[in-house]
Amino acid sequence: MNVHFREVCPGTGMIDYTTFLKRLAGMPQQPPLMIEHLSGAEEYDQARKFILMEGEKSGIRFT
C-alpha cells in the first residue's frame, strides 16, 4: 500500500487543528511547531494567522 500526503495550507486540509494544537501544547517538552512546504509569503502568512486563531480559540498561547 502506498500513502501520499498532499501538503496544503493549514486550515484547508483534513487535520483537526484544535485537537492537534491541544495535544502539542500538552507535551512535556514543548516541541516547535513549524510551517513549511508552502508556495510563498502569502500562504505562510495565511497559515500563521490560521494557527494563531485556532490556538486562541482553544486557549493556547504561543511564545
C-alpha positions as CSV (number, residue, x, y, z in Angstrom):
1,M,0.0,0.0,0.0
2,N,1.2,3.5,-0.8
3,V,0.2,6.6,1.1
4,H,0.5,10.1,-0.4
5,F,0.0,13.2,1.7
6,R,-0.9,16.3,-0.2
7,E,0.6,19.3,1.5
8,V,-1.8,22.2,1.8
9,C,-2.0,25.4,3.8
10,P,-3.2,24.8,7.4
11,G,-7.0,25.2,7.6
12,T,-7.6,23.9,4.0
13,G,-7.0,20.2,4.6
14,M,-8.3,17.5,6.8
15,I,-6.3,18.0,10.0
16,D,-8.3,18.8,13.1
17,Y,-6.0,21.7,14.3
18,T,-8.0,22.2,17.6
19,T,-7.0,18.7,18.7
20,F,-3.6,18.8,17.2
21,L,-2.7,22.1,18.9
22,K,-4.1,21.0,22.3
23,R,-2.1,17.7,22.1
24,L,1.0,19.6,21.1
25,A,0.6,22.1,23.9
26,G,0.2,19.3,26.4
27,M,3.5,17.7,25.6
28,P,6.1,18.0,28.4
29,Q,9.0,19.3,26.3
30,Q,7.1,21.9,24.2
31,P,8.3,20.9,20.7
32,P,8.4,23.5,18.0
33,L,5.5,24.0,15.6
34,M,6.8,24.6,12.1
35,I,5.1,25.7,9.0
36,E,6.8,24.6,5.8
37,H,6.4,23.5,2.2
38,L,4.1,26.3,1.2
39,S,4.3,28.2,-2.1
40,G,5.1,31.8,-0.9
41,A,4.9,34.5,1.7
42,E,1.1,35.0,1.3
43,E,0.4,31.3,2.1
44,Y,2.8,31.4,5.1
45,D,1.0,34.5,6.4
46,Q,-2.4,32.8,5.9
47,A,-1.1,29.7,7.7
48,R,0.3,31.6,10.6
49,K,-2.9,33.6,11.1
50,F,-5.0,30.4,11.0
51,I,-2.8,28.6,13.6
52,L,-2.8,31.6,15.9
53,M,-6.6,31.9,15.6
54,E,-7.1,28.2,16.3
55,G,-4.8,28.4,19.3
56,E,-6.6,31.4,20.6
57,K,-10.0,29.7,20.4
58,S,-8.5,26.8,22.3
59,G,-6.8,28.9,25.0
60,I,-3.3,28.1,23.7
61,R,-0.7,30.9,23.8
62,F,2.3,30.8,21.6
63,T,5.6,32.2,22.8
